Every structure is written in C-alpha cells, then in structure tokens.
Amino acid sequence: MRELLRIRDFRIFWSALSISAFGDALTALALLLTAQQVTGSTAAVALTAIAIALPSLLFGMIAGVYVDRWNRKRITILSDSIRAVLVLAFLLVDSPDRMWLLYVVAFIQAAIGIFDEPAKSALIPEMVGSERLLGANSLSMTSRIVAGVVGTGVAGLVAGLTGAVGPVYVIDGATFAASAFLMSRLRLTGAAPGADSEHHFWAQLGEGMKLLRSSRPLRGVLVGATVVMLGLGAVNVLLVPFVVGTLKISETWFGALEASQVSAMVLAGVLVTTLAKTLKPPAMVVLGLGGAGVVVAGMAAASSVWHLMALLFLVGWFVAPAQAGVSTIFQTEAPPELLGRATASLSTAITAANVTSMAMAGAAAALIGVRGVFVVGGALTTLAALLAAFLFREPKTNPSVLA
C-alpha cells in the first residue's frame, strides 16, 4: 500500500476516486429519499432506481468506444465538472409535479457516469504499471467501498438532522468539483492509444465484445460474472423481504448487516493489497466466486440476525478478492486501445443479467420461496466459478500438430 501511495499520480487519483465514490453514495440514497418524501409512492422510488440503471444498459458499449477514442483524463474531468452543476437541479424537485425533472436529471447524470468509470479504470495501468495492478485495483476497490458506506451514512444523517435532502445535493456538488480539480492535477497525459484509429464507429463498437469472446481469460470473466448476476440479482432484491418478512428482524438491523459484509470486504481488500505480488488473479476469481456461492446458498438456512450477519461477513471475504481479480485480468489481458470498450461490454452484460434476475425475483420467490431463491442463487454462483475455472485453463497443445 505504501509503495502505491508513493506514486504521486496514483495518490492524487486515489483521493479523487474516494471523494467521487463518497459523492455517488450521497446522491444514490438522496434520490430515493427525495422520491419517497415527495410522492410517498414505492412506484416512484422504483422508477428512480430504473432511471439510474438504464443508461449503463443502453449506452454502456457506446461509451466504451469513446473512452478508447478520447483523452481519458479529460473525460474524467469533464464528467465530474458537469455533474457538479447537474446535481444541483435536484434541489428544484419539491412537488410531485416536478418528479419528471428528477427522472430526467438522474438519467442524464447516470449516462455521464458511464463514461467516467471505464475512463478511470483505463488510467490505472498508465500510473502504476502491470506489476502493481492487482494491489492498485484492490486498494481502489476498498476505498470505493469505505467511501460508499460513509457517504450513505452521511446522507442519512444530514437528511435526518435537517429534515431535508437538499443539503446532501449541495455537498455532492462540492465532491464532484473536488474530484475534477484533483484529476486535473495528474501529470499523465491520459491519451487513448486508439485515438487515431481509422476504424468506423460501428466496427469499433463490436470490437469490445469480440475481444471478450476471443480471449479465454476475458471470456472466463464475462461468463462467470454474467452467470453470477443471474443468481445474485434476485438474491439482492429479496434480502429485504427475507430479513423483515421471513426472519422477522427489525429494519434497524440493516446498518449492522451491511457493516458486517463491508468490514470483511475492507479487511480482504487490505490483505490482497499487501499480498498482491504473490496472488494470481484467475485463482482469486475462481475461489472468490466458489466461496461466495457456498455461503449464499447457506443463507437459506439462517434463522437469526446473528446467523445472517456471520454469513454476510464471510461473503465479504470472498467478494473483495474476486472483484480485484476481475479488474486486474481485464487490465492485463485487454490491449490498452480496447480497454474502455472491453470494460463497457462487461458492464453491459452484467447489467443485463442483473436486471433479468431482479425482474424474475418475485415470480421465483412465489414458486420456490425466498430461501429456495437463495439456494438457486448460490448454486448459480458456484456454477459461475466452475465455468470461469474451465475457461481460465490454457488449452492443451496437440503434439501431433507440431510434429
């Protein structure tokens, strides 16, 4: 960790990333609170969540093409600067008649954000080099998690103490501005290797997914991550009714439940950062998914809040290394000029699987029960680990062909 933070550009980037993640968490909760307070409608809350999720599904791959064409450093600065102003528009949403403004601005802000994430991911190799990638990704992921938890807590605290959500948006605007300033201080150029490509836009659009299909390690990540979200999307949706409806646990326990998983992810992230030079990213992905699958299936047997808290703590230990491994595989296997498109293609596939799983959650719970969905979700996650392990294996060379 100290070795990474001695790198000036990465230290600045890490600070900007943490501040930006803190701001994202502020807005994520604030938007749902605004929808609930202004309308009192669960449908409005659901529409808000959909408005935030849709851009990744609709424009994710398109954003990847431009991330590989435009200057990535400038993308992050422009993205943060625009959102610093745009977030203030939420202050105008004070009645049901203005909810349309919240939906539109939330959609636009999320659409801008889908350029920002792959651009920042593509900058990391330029700053730290291939030998430090795993540690840099693990540290970045851990910082995002911590900043996200703190941001969610601050948003709830500010809204609770002031009785209004407006101040949260002002704070978020300041975090975007701070992130943009820090990114502008980076010495790296941020130039995309594919900026001078003469390929047609539509040809470039398909190159990201084509790369994922042609590379066994990247195909392993794609298949594994997609199958995982087919299982865990429904689990994430049904966790609340499982806690409140099935286990009869008070809503006040949600903070402690989240903290149990997050604390494990932070500890695991620090461990991965420390041992980064001795760990193999493919093995981390396979073991992480496999372990998480077993634990998620085991959640079906939980009978108390303490059981569930212990299981979520275990899940955190497996999820963090898997996420760091996925990022590192992408940054080492994808050519720099295709990294934005490859990352965006993966994100689009994951989002599609997640939305599909969430849409099926209600019907699945009615058919096999919430506990049954957890078992199926865990089984799919374990299957994802096996599929990834198979695809990560190098094909055996046929000696007769070489003779």
Legacy VTK file of the C-alpha trace (Angstrom):
# vtk DataFile Version 3.0
C-alpha trace
ASCII
DATASET POLYDATA
POINTS 403 float
0.000 0.000 0.000
2.766 2.447 0.912
4.571 1.621 -2.318
1.478 2.567 -4.322
0.798 5.764 -2.402
4.370 6.915 -3.024
3.405 7.250 -6.696
2.291 10.887 -6.976
-0.287 10.419 -9.737
-1.848 7.355 -8.130
-2.034 9.116 -4.758
-3.950 12.006 -6.350
-6.105 9.624 -8.395
-6.911 7.538 -5.308
-8.003 10.683 -3.438
-10.216 11.787 -6.331
-11.715 8.305 -6.631
-12.537 8.158 -2.921
-14.141 11.615 -2.923
-16.160 10.776 -6.035
-17.364 7.460 -4.540
-18.416 9.313 -1.397
-20.449 11.740 -3.533
-22.024 8.929 -5.577
-23.245 7.270 -2.383
-24.691 10.573 -1.158
-26.770 11.009 -4.304
-27.818 7.359 -4.572
-29.591 7.489 -1.215
-30.702 11.124 -1.546
-32.566 10.436 -4.805
-34.523 7.560 -3.267
-35.294 9.666 -0.190
-36.484 12.530 -2.383
-38.766 10.238 -4.384
-40.233 8.810 -1.173
-40.677 12.164 0.564
-42.158 13.996 -2.414
-44.551 11.280 -3.608
-44.846 8.698 -0.829
-45.005 6.159 -3.657
-42.948 2.987 -3.939
-43.553 3.124 -7.692
-41.762 6.488 -7.818
-38.836 5.012 -5.887
-38.689 2.111 -8.340
-38.790 4.474 -11.330
-35.907 6.434 -9.829
-33.832 3.267 -9.499
-34.656 2.334 -13.105
-33.688 5.805 -14.359
-30.285 5.370 -12.719
-29.726 1.828 -14.054
-30.916 2.244 -17.666
-28.003 4.297 -19.096
-25.496 1.523 -18.395
-27.665 -0.960 -20.260
-28.489 1.350 -23.174
-25.250 3.242 -23.717
-22.516 1.310 -21.908
-20.894 -0.145 -25.019
-21.150 3.164 -26.900
-19.389 4.909 -24.018
-16.612 2.333 -24.216
-15.882 3.271 -27.846
-15.455 6.926 -26.980
-13.346 6.147 -23.910
-10.940 4.442 -26.323
-11.062 7.433 -28.713
-10.995 10.446 -26.419
-8.465 11.587 -23.843
-9.350 9.596 -20.712
-8.070 12.174 -18.259
-10.213 14.865 -19.892
-13.245 12.573 -19.808
-12.984 12.241 -16.027
-12.510 15.984 -15.515
-15.417 16.904 -17.792
-17.663 14.218 -16.311
-17.079 15.387 -12.733
-17.415 19.076 -13.700
-20.759 18.609 -15.465
-22.187 16.516 -12.644
-21.052 19.096 -10.077
-23.535 21.511 -11.643
-26.167 18.998 -12.746
-26.701 17.560 -9.262
-27.943 20.954 -8.049
-31.003 20.604 -10.310
-32.384 18.069 -7.816
-32.943 20.986 -5.426
-35.850 22.036 -7.662
-37.754 18.780 -7.126
-40.125 19.780 -4.339
-43.515 18.503 -5.530
-44.986 15.504 -7.378
-45.420 17.696 -10.465
-41.638 18.068 -10.698
-40.743 14.414 -10.336
-40.219 14.280 -14.104
-37.206 16.541 -13.545
-35.724 14.078 -11.067
-36.131 11.177 -13.512
-34.604 13.107 -16.421
-31.644 14.532 -14.490
-30.964 11.218 -12.742
-30.902 9.517 -16.154
-28.554 12.146 -17.641
-26.245 12.103 -14.633
-26.018 8.305 -14.733
-25.371 8.457 -18.502
-22.422 10.803 -17.931
-21.148 8.490 -15.217
-20.858 5.533 -17.602
-18.076 7.407 -19.417
-16.301 8.203 -16.171
-15.907 4.704 -14.715
-14.200 2.937 -17.674
-12.021 6.026 -18.244
-10.739 5.932 -14.672
-10.203 2.187 -14.831
-8.168 2.585 -18.028
-5.918 5.202 -16.403
-4.682 2.907 -13.621
-2.229 0.837 -15.727
-0.655 4.041 -17.033
0.023 5.174 -13.472
1.246 2.039 -11.708
2.452 -0.398 -14.376
1.488 -4.054 -14.754
3.390 -5.332 -11.720
1.362 -3.191 -9.285
-2.047 -3.532 -10.928
-3.572 -6.052 -8.525
-2.608 -4.008 -5.483
-3.826 -0.774 -7.080
-7.174 -2.325 -8.016
-7.651 -3.821 -4.573
-6.849 -0.531 -2.847
-9.139 1.399 -5.212
-11.989 -1.057 -4.647
-11.557 -0.952 -0.874
-11.581 2.850 -0.920
-14.773 2.868 -3.003
-16.463 0.557 -0.509
-15.451 2.583 2.533
-16.333 5.901 0.877
-19.679 4.477 -0.230
-20.618 3.343 3.267
-19.566 6.677 4.766
-21.465 8.563 2.047
-24.649 6.607 2.681
-24.349 7.248 6.409
-23.713 10.969 5.956
-26.661 11.315 3.556
-28.991 9.687 6.074
-27.564 11.733 8.943
-27.868 15.068 7.100
-31.395 14.306 5.928
-32.401 13.182 9.418
-30.920 16.153 11.273
-32.073 18.851 8.836
-35.361 17.273 7.800
-34.434 17.977 4.171
-32.496 16.231 1.418
-31.369 19.438 -0.313
-28.127 19.919 1.670
-26.997 16.464 0.539
-27.070 17.579 -3.107
-25.008 20.665 -2.287
-22.377 18.508 -0.573
-22.377 16.135 -3.543
-21.818 19.012 -5.965
-18.766 20.006 -3.940
-17.374 16.436 -4.061
-17.649 16.342 -7.864
-15.872 19.699 -8.099
-13.096 18.491 -5.782
-12.670 15.293 -7.801
-12.444 17.248 -11.068
-9.776 19.531 -9.592
-7.683 16.605 -8.352
-7.903 14.797 -11.703
-6.684 17.958 -13.418
-3.521 17.778 -11.287
-2.422 14.429 -12.739
0.782 14.606 -14.755
-0.087 11.719 -17.056
-1.480 12.643 -20.455
-4.434 10.248 -20.394
-4.304 9.921 -24.189
-6.184 6.883 -25.511
-3.988 4.558 -27.602
-6.817 4.179 -30.110
-7.451 7.894 -30.550
-6.056 7.908 -34.095
-7.881 4.775 -35.213
-9.436 5.000 -38.646
-11.938 2.235 -37.922
-15.594 3.108 -38.373
-17.551 3.771 -35.184
-19.851 0.765 -35.641
-16.897 -1.503 -36.309
-15.254 -0.292 -33.113
-18.494 -0.773 -31.183
-18.355 -4.534 -31.699
-14.627 -4.874 -31.037
-15.046 -4.859 -27.253
-17.416 -7.835 -27.220
-15.391 -9.547 -29.955
-12.302 -9.290 -27.755
-14.169 -10.822 -24.803
-15.193 -13.778 -26.940
-11.738 -14.338 -28.442
-9.690 -14.266 -25.231
-10.111 -17.234 -22.873
-9.304 -15.241 -19.672
-11.656 -12.410 -20.652
-14.303 -14.898 -21.759
-13.953 -16.573 -18.379
-14.616 -13.285 -16.619
-17.556 -12.479 -18.931
-19.268 -15.844 -18.472
-18.532 -16.023 -14.769
-19.731 -12.504 -13.978
-22.882 -12.853 -16.088
-23.910 -16.157 -14.513
-23.175 -14.748 -11.055
-25.539 -11.810 -11.577
-28.268 -14.102 -12.917
-28.208 -15.647 -9.467
-27.348 -12.764 -7.162
-29.588 -10.106 -8.737
-32.655 -11.845 -7.313
-30.887 -12.505 -4.001
-30.113 -8.792 -3.599
-33.746 -7.872 -4.272
-35.138 -10.459 -1.869
-32.738 -9.771 1.002
-35.012 -7.091 2.466
-38.206 -9.228 2.488
-36.134 -12.146 3.794
-34.862 -10.110 6.730
-38.126 -8.345 7.569
-40.723 -10.850 6.415
-39.128 -14.273 6.880
-36.751 -13.761 9.799
-38.914 -11.037 11.426
-35.860 -8.854 12.051
-36.314 -5.131 12.660
-35.258 -2.691 9.927
-32.854 -1.137 12.432
-30.532 -4.096 11.895
-29.846 -3.276 8.237
-26.979 -0.954 9.132
-25.274 -3.674 11.183
-25.867 -6.282 8.469
-24.327 -4.060 5.810
-21.425 -3.194 8.096
-20.640 -6.876 8.644
-20.169 -7.502 4.917
-18.400 -4.221 4.242
-15.941 -4.693 7.107
-14.945 -8.082 5.703
-14.518 -6.610 2.211
-12.260 -3.895 3.593
-10.141 -6.398 5.530
-9.923 -8.668 2.493
-9.017 -5.707 0.283
-6.175 -4.695 2.596
-4.916 -8.299 2.672
-4.987 -8.566 -1.135
-3.158 -5.234 -1.446
-0.460 -6.463 0.949
-0.029 -9.856 -0.735
-0.664 -8.650 -4.296
2.717 -9.785 -5.687
2.139 -13.409 -4.621
-1.522 -13.800 -5.688
-2.873 -14.977 -9.051
-5.933 -13.030 -10.301
-7.637 -16.022 -12.040
-7.372 -18.126 -8.875
-8.778 -15.233 -6.839
-11.797 -15.013 -9.141
-12.499 -18.755 -9.069
-12.029 -19.175 -5.313
-13.920 -15.961 -4.598
-16.953 -16.952 -6.660
-16.926 -20.514 -5.405
-16.728 -19.484 -1.780
-19.406 -16.822 -2.191
-21.712 -19.362 -3.859
-21.488 -21.777 -0.945
-22.111 -19.025 1.614
-25.063 -17.502 -0.308
-26.706 -20.935 -0.514
-26.084 -21.313 3.219
-28.002 -18.088 3.871
-31.171 -20.068 3.146
-30.658 -21.850 6.475
-30.228 -18.650 8.517
-32.640 -18.452 11.433
-31.495 -15.332 13.275
-29.866 -11.985 12.683
-26.600 -13.329 14.097
-26.519 -16.203 11.627
-27.152 -13.825 8.735
-24.558 -11.340 9.976
-21.893 -14.057 10.194
-22.724 -15.298 6.683
-22.591 -11.800 5.189
-19.217 -11.331 6.859
-17.992 -14.488 5.119
-19.399 -13.319 1.776
-17.366 -10.119 2.057
-14.136 -12.104 2.364
-14.834 -13.853 -0.947
-16.340 -10.967 -2.935
-13.494 -8.461 -2.494
-10.702 -10.670 -3.930
-12.949 -11.738 -6.833
-13.642 -8.124 -7.778
-9.964 -7.160 -7.610
-9.061 -10.202 -9.698
-11.607 -9.331 -12.401
-10.286 -5.778 -12.767
-6.684 -6.962 -12.960
-7.431 -9.616 -15.593
-9.108 -7.016 -17.776
-6.300 -4.504 -17.451
-3.628 -7.088 -18.283
-5.417 -9.093 -20.996
-7.138 -6.301 -22.933
-4.952 -4.145 -25.227
-4.804 -0.535 -23.970
-6.594 0.717 -27.096
-9.544 -1.641 -26.390
-9.692 -1.432 -22.595
-12.566 1.063 -22.480
-14.726 -0.969 -24.850
-13.918 -4.262 -23.138
-14.814 -2.870 -19.700
-18.019 -1.285 -21.008
-19.038 -4.525 -22.736
-18.599 -6.456 -19.485
-20.588 -3.845 -17.568
-23.424 -4.005 -20.101
-23.579 -7.806 -19.915
-23.590 -7.738 -16.105
-26.309 -5.084 -16.016
-28.499 -7.065 -18.425
-28.114 -10.216 -16.299
-28.782 -8.264 -13.101
-31.956 -6.636 -14.459
-33.195 -10.005 -15.767
-32.596 -11.656 -12.408
-34.289 -8.832 -10.485
-37.312 -8.995 -12.805
-37.670 -12.721 -12.092
-37.186 -12.402 -8.340
-40.858 -12.047 -7.411
-42.038 -14.966 -9.533
-39.174 -17.165 -8.346
-39.929 -16.409 -4.691
-43.600 -17.249 -5.214
-42.665 -20.542 -6.881
-39.890 -21.870 -4.625
-39.845 -19.422 -1.704
-37.236 -16.849 -0.728
-34.976 -19.470 0.846
-35.201 -21.510 -2.340
-34.076 -18.485 -4.376
-31.031 -18.172 -2.121
-30.132 -21.810 -2.785
-30.515 -21.341 -6.542
-28.533 -18.081 -6.402
-25.714 -19.791 -4.531
-25.760 -22.701 -6.988
-25.516 -20.351 -9.967
-22.620 -18.512 -8.316
-20.803 -21.812 -7.747
-21.515 -22.776 -11.363
-20.020 -19.441 -12.430
-16.814 -20.326 -10.560
-16.592 -23.692 -12.344
-17.204 -22.139 -15.763
-14.595 -19.452 -15.116
-12.073 -22.072 -13.963
-12.628 -24.066 -17.147
-12.197 -21.023 -19.377
-9.124 -19.782 -17.499
-7.327 -23.058 -18.260
-4.880 -22.914 -21.122
-5.866 -25.315 -23.928
-3.528 -28.280 -24.241
-1.352 -28.279 -27.331
-1.747 -31.306 -29.604
1.770 -32.779 -30.124
0.787 -34.270 -33.485
0.086 -30.820 -34.842
3.619 -29.676 -34.008
5.303 -32.781 -35.386
LINES 1 404
403 0 1 2 3 4 5 6 7 8 9 10 11 12 13 14 15 16 17 18 19 20 21 22 23 24 25 26 27 28 29 30 31 32 33 34 35 36 37 38 39 40 41 42 43 44 45 46 47 48 49 50 51 52 53 54 55 56 57 58 59 60 61 62 63 64 65 66 67 68 69 70 71 72 73 74 75 76 77 78 79 80 81 82 83 84 85 86 87 88 89 90 91 92 93 94 95 96 97 98 99 100 101 102 103 104 105 106 107 108 109 110 111 112 113 114 115 116 117 118 119 120 121 122 123 124 125 126 127 128 129 130 131 132 133 134 135 136 137 138 139 140 141 142 143 144 145 146 147 148 149 150 151 152 153 154 155 156 157 158 159 160 161 162 163 164 165 166 167 168 169 170 171 172 173 174 175 176 177 178 179 180 181 182 183 184 185 186 187 188 189 190 191 192 193 194 195 196 197 198 199 200 201 202 203 204 205 206 207 208 209 210 211 212 213 214 215 216 217 218 219 220 221 222 223 224 225 226 227 228 229 230 231 232 233 234 235 236 237 238 239 240 241 242 243 244 245 246 247 248 249 250 251 252 253 254 255 256 257 258 259 260 261 262 263 264 265 266 267 268 269 270 271 272 273 274 275 276 277 278 279 280 281 282 283 284 285 286 287 288 289 290 291 292 293 294 295 296 297 298 299 300 301 302 303 304 305 306 307 308 309 310 311 312 313 314 315 316 317 318 319 320 321 322 323 324 325 326 327 328 329 330 331 332 333 334 335 336 337 338 339 340 341 342 343 344 345 346 347 348 349 350 351 352 353 354 355 356 357 358 359 360 361 362 363 364 365 366 367 368 369 370 371 372 373 374 375 376 377 378 379 380 381 382 383 384 385 386 387 388 389 390 391 392 393 394 395 396 397 398 399 400 401 402
